[in-house]
Amino acid sequence: MVTTLDLPDDVLQRATLKAAREGVTLKEFVARTLEKNLEPAELPQGVKPWEALRGSGTAEIVPEESPWEYDEPPPHDPIWEPFSK
């Protein structure tokens, strides 16, 4: 994937120098640094990953912006028929 980053000049220079000292390309250095810093936090024993995310979302349903009328049933969709019986 190609991505453009707008970095401060001094940060790019330091990253380029460090990559050269380590004998890797800037791309490899940036990818490795991001991987290292994005490692998931250890979850407590028995906690499922999706449970750890509960409550962290910012999505909000705004009835005025919804295409559905709330007192109407949703339109018929054959894919859900096996579950509605």
N, CA, C and O atoms as a MOPAC input file, in Angstrom:
PM7 MOZYME 1SCF
protein

 N      0.84100 1    -1.16700 1     0.00000 1
 C      0.00000 1     0.00000 1     0.00000 1
 C      0.89200 1     1.23800 1     0.00000 1
 O      1.89200 1     1.29300 1     0.71600 1
 N      0.53300 1     2.19600 1    -0.78300 1
 C      1.28600 1     3.43900 1    -0.84800 1
 C      0.57700 1     4.48200 1     0.00000 1
 O     -0.62500 1     4.70300 1    -0.14400 1
 N      1.33700 1     5.12600 1     0.89400 1
 C      0.78600 1     6.13500 1     1.78400 1
 C      1.72000 1     7.32900 1     1.80900 1
 O      2.94100 1     7.17500 1     1.77200 1
 N      1.15400 1     8.49900 1     1.87000 1
 C      1.95500 1     9.71700 1     1.97300 1
 C      1.86700 1    10.23400 1     3.39600 1
 O      0.77700 1    10.37700 1     3.95000 1
 N      3.01500 1    10.51200 1     3.98100 1
 C      3.07500 1    11.08400 1     5.32400 1
 C      3.72800 1    12.45000 1     5.24300 1
 O      4.73000 1    12.61900 1     4.54800 1
 N      3.17800 1    13.41600 1     5.93800 1
 C      3.75800 1    14.74900 1     6.01000 1
 C      4.46000 1    14.85900 1     7.36200 1
 O      3.82900 1    15.13700 1     8.38200 1
 N      5.76600 1    14.63800 1     7.35400 1
 C      6.54700 1    14.63100 1     8.58300 1
 C      7.38200 1    15.89600 1     8.69700 1
 O      7.79600 1    16.45800 1     7.68300 1
 N      7.63500 1    16.35000 1     9.92000 1
 C      8.55500 1    17.47200 1    10.10200 1
 C      9.94000 1    17.08600 1     9.55500 1
 O     10.35500 1    15.93100 1     9.65400 1
 N     10.63400 1    18.05300 1     8.98600 1
 C     11.93900 1    17.78700 1     8.36700 1
 C     12.91300 1    17.10600 1     9.31400 1
 O     13.59600 1    16.15800 1     8.92600 1
 N     12.98400 1    17.58300 1    10.56500 1
 C     13.95100 1    16.99700 1    11.49100 1
 C     13.61100 1    15.55200 1    11.83100 1
 O     14.51700 1    14.74200 1    12.02900 1
 N     12.33000 1    15.20900 1    11.90200 1
 C     11.93100 1    13.82700 1    12.19700 1
 C     12.32100 1    12.92400 1    11.03000 1
 O     12.84900 1    11.83200 1    11.23900 1
 N     12.06600 1    13.36800 1     9.81900 1
 C     12.42000 1    12.57800 1     8.63900 1
 C     13.93500 1    12.38700 1     8.54700 1
 O     14.40000 1    11.29500 1     8.22300 1
 N     14.70300 1    13.43500 1     8.82800 1
 C     16.16500 1    13.32200 1     8.78900 1
 C     16.67100 1    12.32400 1     9.81900 1
 O     17.53300 1    11.49800 1     9.52100 1
 N     16.12700 1    12.40300 1    11.04500 1
 C     16.55600 1    11.48000 1    12.10400 1
 C     16.17700 1    10.04700 1    11.75800 1
 O     16.95800 1     9.12400 1    11.99000 1
 N     14.97900 1     9.85400 1    11.20200 1
 C     14.54400 1     8.51200 1    10.83000 1
 C     15.41200 1     7.95700 1     9.70300 1
 O     15.78700 1     6.78500 1     9.72000 1
 N     15.72900 1     8.80200 1     8.72600 1
 C     16.57200 1     8.37700 1     7.60800 1
 C     17.96200 1     7.98300 1     8.09000 1
 O     18.51000 1     6.97000 1     7.65600 1
 N     18.53100 1     8.78100 1     8.98700 1
 C     19.86100 1     8.47500 1     9.53600 1
 C     19.84800 1     7.17700 1    10.34000 1
 O     20.75300 1     6.35200 1    10.21700 1
 N     18.81500 1     7.00500 1    11.16400 1
 C     18.75000 1     5.79600 1    11.98300 1
 C     18.56800 1     4.56400 1    11.10700 1
 O     19.16800 1     3.52300 1    11.37300 1
 N     17.74800 1     4.66700 1    10.06700 1
 C     17.55200 1     3.54200 1     9.14300 1
 C     18.87600 1     3.19000 1     8.46100 1
 O     19.21700 1     2.01500 1     8.32200 1
 N     19.61600 1     4.21500 1     8.03900 1
 C     20.90500 1     3.97500 1     7.38300 1
 C     21.88300 1     3.29800 1     8.34100 1
 O     22.59300 1     2.37100 1     7.95300 1
 N     21.92100 1     3.75800 1     9.58500 1
 C     22.81800 1     3.14400 1    10.58400 1
 C     22.46900 1     1.67900 1    10.83000 1
 O     23.34700 1     0.85300 1    11.08200 1
 N     21.17000 1     1.36800 1    10.75200 1
 C     20.72500 1    -0.01100 1    10.98300 1
 C     20.78300 1    -0.84800 1     9.70900 1
 O     20.53300 1    -2.05300 1     9.74600 1
 N     21.11100 1    -0.21800 1     8.58700 1
 C     21.24400 1    -0.94800 1     7.33500 1
 C     19.92200 1    -1.39300 1     6.73000 1
 O     19.85300 1    -2.42100 1     6.05600 1
 N     18.86900 1    -0.61300 1     6.97200 1
 C     17.56000 1    -0.93300 1     6.40100 1
 C     17.05200 1     0.27700 1     5.63300 1
 O     17.54900 1     1.39000 1     5.80600 1
 N     16.06500 1     0.05000 1     4.78900 1
 C     15.46600 1     1.16900 1     4.06000 1
 C     14.59100 1     1.97400 1     5.00900 1
 O     14.19400 1     1.49200 1     6.07000 1
 N     14.30200 1     3.18800 1     4.61700 1
 C     13.40600 1     4.02700 1     5.41400 1
 C     12.03900 1     3.35600 1     5.54200 1
 O     11.42300 1     3.39200 1     6.60700 1
 N     11.57100 1     2.75200 1     4.46300 1
 C     10.28500 1     2.04200 1     4.48700 1
 C     10.29900 1     0.93200 1     5.53900 1
 O      9.36000 1     0.80800 1     6.32500 1
 N     11.37400 1     0.11900 1     5.55400 1
 C     11.48300 1    -0.95400 1     6.54000 1
 C     11.54600 1    -0.39600 1     7.95800 1
 O     10.91900 1    -0.92900 1     8.87200 1
 N     12.30500 1     0.67700 1     8.13000 1
 C     12.44700 1     1.28600 1     9.44900 1
 C     11.10600 1     1.80300 1     9.97000 1
 O     10.74600 1     1.55900 1    11.12100 1
 N     10.37300 1     2.51700 1     9.11900 1
 C      9.07700 1     3.07200 1     9.53300 1
 C      8.09900 1     1.93700 1     9.83300 1
 O      7.39900 1     1.97400 1    10.84400 1
 N      8.04800 1     0.93200 1     8.96300 1
 C      7.13000 1    -0.18700 1     9.19100 1
 C      7.45200 1    -0.90200 1    10.50400 1
 O      6.54900 1    -1.21300 1    11.28100 1
 N      8.74200 1    -1.16200 1    10.75000 1
 C      9.14500 1    -1.85500 1    11.98300 1
 C      8.83800 1    -1.01000 1    13.22200 1
 O      8.39300 1    -1.53400 1    14.24300 1
 N      9.07800 1     0.29200 1    13.12500 1
 C      8.80800 1     1.17800 1    14.25300 1
 C      7.31500 1     1.22900 1    14.55500 1
 O      6.91500 1     1.20500 1    15.71900 1
 N      6.49300 1     1.30000 1    13.51700 1
 C      5.04600 1     1.30400 1    13.72700 1
 C      4.58500 1    -0.02000 1    14.32300 1
 O      3.78800 1    -0.03600 1    15.26100 1
 N      5.07900 1    -1.12800 1    13.78500 1
 C      4.71500 1    -2.44800 1    14.32400 1
 C      5.04200 1    -2.53900 1    15.80900 1
 O      4.23300 1    -2.99700 1    16.61600 1
 N      6.23400 1    -2.09600 1    16.14600 1
 C      6.68800 1    -2.16100 1    17.53800 1
 C      5.78500 1    -1.33800 1    18.45100 1
 O      5.46900 1    -1.76100 1    19.56300 1
 N      5.37100 1    -0.16800 1    17.98400 1
 C      4.58500 1     0.73000 1    18.81300 1
 C      3.08100 1     0.47100 1    18.74200 1
 O      2.32200 1     1.05000 1    19.51900 1
 N      2.64700 1    -0.37600 1    17.83800 1
 C      1.22400 1    -0.66900 1    17.70900 1
 C      0.85900 1    -2.04000 1    18.24400 1
 O     -0.27200 1    -2.48800 1    18.05900 1
 N      1.78200 1    -2.71300 1    18.89800 1
 C      1.47100 1    -4.03000 1    19.44700 1
 C      0.29800 1    -3.90300 1    20.41100 1
 O      0.24200 1    -2.97300 1    21.21600 1
 N     -0.63900 1    -4.84700 1    20.32300 1
 C     -1.79100 1    -4.76500 1    21.22400 1
 C     -1.37400 1    -4.95700 1    22.68000 1
 O     -0.45200 1    -5.71000 1    22.99600 1
 N     -2.07300 1    -4.26200 1    23.53500 1
 C     -1.81500 1    -4.40400 1    24.96800 1
 C     -2.23900 1    -5.80500 1    25.41000 1
 O     -3.16200 1    -6.39400 1    24.84800 1
 N     -1.56000 1    -6.31700 1    26.41000 1
 C     -1.92800 1    -7.61700 1    26.94700 1
 C     -3.31800 1    -7.53400 1    27.57700 1
 O     -3.60600 1    -6.62700 1    28.35900 1
 N     -4.16000 1    -8.47800 1    27.22800 1
 C     -5.49800 1    -8.51900 1    27.81200 1
 C     -5.48100 1    -9.34400 1    29.07900 1
 O     -4.73600 1   -10.32000 1    29.17000 1
 N     -6.28900 1    -8.97200 1    30.06100 1
 C     -6.38100 1    -9.79500 1    31.26600 1
 C     -6.84500 1   -11.20600 1    30.91000 1
 O     -7.54800 1   -11.40200 1    29.91900 1
 N     -6.45400 1   -12.17100 1    31.71100 1
 C     -6.81000 1   -13.57200 1    31.48700 1
 C     -8.31700 1   -13.73000 1    31.31000 1
 O     -9.09500 1   -13.25800 1    32.14000 1
 N     -8.72400 1   -14.38300 1    30.24600 1
 C    -10.13400 1   -14.67000 1    30.01000 1
 C    -10.91600 1   -13.57200 1    29.30900 1
 O    -12.08900 1   -13.77200 1    28.99300 1
 N    -10.30700 1   -12.41700 1    29.05500 1
 C    -11.01500 1   -11.32800 1    28.37400 1
 C    -10.85100 1   -11.50200 1    26.87400 1
 O     -9.73400 1   -11.60400 1    26.36900 1
 N    -11.96500 1   -11.53500 1    26.17200 1
 C    -11.93800 1   -11.65800 1    24.71600 1
 C    -11.65700 1   -10.28200 1    24.11400 1
 O    -12.08600 1    -9.27200 1    24.67100 1
 N    -10.93600 1   -10.22500 1    22.97100 1
 C    -10.55900 1    -8.92600 1    22.40200 1
 C    -11.73800 1    -7.99400 1    22.15900 1
 O    -11.63000 1    -6.78900 1    22.38900 1
 N    -12.85200 1    -8.53100 1    21.70000 1
 C    -13.99600 1    -7.66600 1    21.42900 1
 C    -14.62400 1    -7.13800 1    22.71600 1
 O    -15.24900 1    -6.07700 1    22.71200 1
 N    -14.46200 1    -7.87100 1    23.81200 1
 C    -14.97500 1    -7.37700 1    25.08700 1
 C    -14.12800 1    -6.20700 1    25.59400 1
 O    -14.64200 1    -5.29100 1    26.23700 1
 N    -12.83100 1    -6.24700 1    25.29800 1
 C    -11.95200 1    -5.17400 1    25.74100 1
 C    -12.29100 1    -3.86200 1    25.03100 1
 O    -12.00800 1    -2.78500 1    25.55500 1
 N    -12.88800 1    -3.94500 1    23.85500 1
 C    -13.24000 1    -2.74200 1    23.09700 1
 C    -14.60200 1    -2.17800 1    23.47000 1
 O    -14.94300 1    -1.07100 1    23.05500 1
 N    -15.37600 1    -2.91100 1    24.23600 1
 C    -16.72700 1    -2.47600 1    24.57500 1
 C    -16.70100 1    -1.08700 1    25.20200 1
 O    -15.94900 1    -0.82100 1    26.14000 1
 N    -17.54100 1    -0.21000 1    24.65900 1
 C    -17.65600 1     1.13600 1    25.19800 1
 C    -16.63400 1     2.11900 1    24.65900 1
 O    -16.64500 1     3.29100 1    25.03500 1
 N    -15.74500 1     1.65500 1    23.77800 1
 C    -14.72500 1     2.57300 1    23.28000 1
 C    -15.09800 1     3.22600 1    21.95800 1
 O    -14.36400 1     4.08300 1    21.46600 1
 N    -16.22600 1     2.83500 1    21.37600 1
 C    -16.64900 1     3.39700 1    20.10000 1
 C    -17.25000 1     4.77600 1    20.25300 1
 O    -17.63300 1     5.19100 1    21.34600 1
 N    -17.32500 1     5.47700 1    19.13300 1
 C    -17.88100 1     6.81700 1    19.16100 1
 C    -19.11100 1     6.93600 1    18.27200 1
 O    -19.66200 1     8.02600 1    18.11200 1
 N    -19.54600 1     5.81100 1    17.68900 1
 C    -20.70100 1     5.86600 1    16.79600 1
 C    -21.94700 1     6.24200 1    17.58800 1
 O    -22.14000 1     5.80000 1    18.72100 1
 N    -22.76900 1     7.04800 1    16.98300 1
 C    -24.00400 1     7.47000 1    17.62500 1
 C    -25.12300 1     7.42100 1    16.59100 1
 O    -24.96300 1     7.91400 1    15.47500 1
 N    -26.23400 1     6.83700 1    16.95500 1
 C    -27.38200 1     6.78900 1    16.05100 1
 C    -28.20200 1     8.04300 1    16.28200 1
 O    -28.62500 1     8.33300 1    17.40200 1
 N    -28.41800 1     8.77400 1    15.21200 1
 C    -29.20300 1     9.99900 1    15.28500 1
 C    -30.49100 1     9.74900 1    14.51000 1
 O    -30.46200 1     9.68100 1    13.28100 1
 N    -31.63400 1     9.61000 1    15.20900 1
 C    -32.88300 1     9.26700 1    14.51900 1
 C    -33.21900 1    10.19200 1    13.36000 1
 O    -33.76800 1     9.74600 1    12.35300 1
 N    -32.90100 1    11.46100 1    13.48800 1
 C    -33.23500 1    12.40500 1    12.42100 1
 C    -32.47200 1    12.10900 1    11.13500 1
 O    -32.94100 1    12.44600 1    10.04800 1
 N    -31.29200 1    11.47900 1    11.24600 1
 C    -30.47300 1    11.19000 1    10.07400 1
 C    -30.69400 1     9.77900 1     9.54000 1
 O    -30.11700 1     9.41500 1     8.51600 1
 N    -31.50700 1     8.99000 1    10.20600 1
 C    -31.74800 1     7.61300 1     9.79200 1
 C    -32.77800 1     7.55400 1     8.67300 1
 O    -33.75600 1     8.30200 1     8.69400 1
 N    -32.56800 1     6.66000 1     7.68000 1
 C    -33.55300 1     6.52600 1     6.60600 1
 C    -34.79300 1     5.73900 1     7.03800 1
 O    -35.76500 1     5.66700 1     6.28700 1
 N    -34.77200 1     5.15200 1     8.23300 1
 C    -35.87400 1     4.30700 1     8.67900 1
 C    -36.80600 1     5.05900 1     9.60700 1
 O    -36.38500 1     5.88000 1    10.42200 1
 N    -38.06700 1     4.75700 1     9.46000 1
 C    -39.05200 1     5.22400 1    10.43400 1
 C    -39.05400 1     4.18000 1    11.54700 1
 O    -39.16000 1     2.98600 1    11.26600 1
 N    -38.94300 1     4.59600 1    12.77300 1
 C    -38.78300 1     3.64600 1    13.85700 1
 C    -40.04900 1     2.87300 1    14.19400 1
 O    -39.96100 1     1.82100 1    14.82600 1
 N    -41.20700 1     3.34700 1    13.80300 1
 C    -42.41900 1     2.59600 1    14.09400 1
 C    -42.79400 1     1.67600 1    12.93900 1
 O    -43.83500 1     1.02100 1    12.99300 1
 N    -41.96900 1     1.61300 1    11.89800 1
 C    -42.20000 1     0.70600 1    10.77800 1
 C    -41.26100 1    -0.48800 1    10.89500 1
 O    -40.13100 1    -0.33400 1    11.35900 1
 N    -41.70700 1    -1.68600 1    10.47900 1
 C    -40.76500 1    -2.80100 1    10.44100 1
 C    -39.79800 1    -2.59600 1     9.26700 1
 O    -40.13400 1    -1.90200 1     8.30700 1
 N    -38.62500 1    -3.18200 1     9.33600 1
 C    -37.69200 1    -3.04300 1     8.22400 1
 C    -38.23500 1    -3.72800 1     6.97100 1
 O    -39.08400 1    -4.61400 1     7.07600 1
 N    -37.76500 1    -3.33700 1     5.80200 1
 C    -38.24200 1    -3.97500 1     4.58200 1
 C    -37.92200 1    -5.46700 1     4.57900 1
 O    -36.97600 1    -5.90700 1     5.23200 1
 N    -38.70400 1    -6.22700 1     3.85100 1
 C    -38.50500 1    -7.67300 1     3.77800 1
 C    -37.15800 1    -7.97100 1     3.11200 1
 O    -36.83700 1    -7.42400 1     2.05700 1
 N    -36.38600 1    -8.84000 1     3.74300 1
 C    -35.11600 1    -9.25900 1     3.18000 1
 C    -35.05400 1   -10.77700 1     3.27200 1
 O    -34.96800 1   -11.31900 1     4.37400 1
 N    -35.09500 1   -11.48700 1     2.12400 1
 C    -35.14400 1   -12.95000 1     2.13100 1
 C    -33.99100 1   -13.61600 1     2.86200 1
 O    -34.13100 1   -14.74600 1     3.33100 1
 N    -32.86200 1   -12.94500 1     2.96800 1
 C    -31.72300 1   -13.57000 1     3.63000 1
 C    -31.99700 1   -13.85200 1     5.10800 1
 O    -31.39700 1   -14.76000 1     5.68300 1
 N    -32.89400 1   -13.08400 1     5.72500 1
 C    -33.18800 1   -13.24400 1     7.14500 1
 C    -34.33600 1   -14.20300 1     7.42200 1
 O    -34.61800 1   -14.48900 1     8.58500 1
 N    -35.01200 1   -14.71300 1     6.38300 1
 C    -36.16100 1   -15.59200 1     6.58200 1
 C    -35.87600 1   -16.80000 1     7.49200 1
 O    -36.68500 1   -17.09300 1     8.37300 1
 N    -34.74700 1   -17.51100 1     7.30500 1
 C    -34.50600 1   -18.67100 1     8.17100 1
 C    -34.44300 1   -18.31200 1     9.66300 1
 O    -34.70300 1   -19.16500 1    10.51200 1
 N    -34.10800 1   -17.08800 1     9.97900 1
 C    -33.95000 1   -16.69200 1    11.37300 1
 C    -35.24100 1   -16.15400 1    11.98300 1
 O    -35.34300 1   -16.02000 1    13.20300 1
 N    -36.21400 1   -15.84900 1    11.15400 1
 C    -37.43600 1   -15.23500 1    11.67000 1
 C    -38.51600 1   -16.25400 1    11.97300 1
 O    -39.60000 1   -15.87500 1    12.41600 1
 N    -38.26100 1   -17.52400 1    11.75400 1
 C    -39.28300 1   -18.55800 1    12.00900 1
 C    -39.10200 1   -19.22400 1    13.33400 1
 O    -39.87900 1   -20.11000 1    13.69000 1

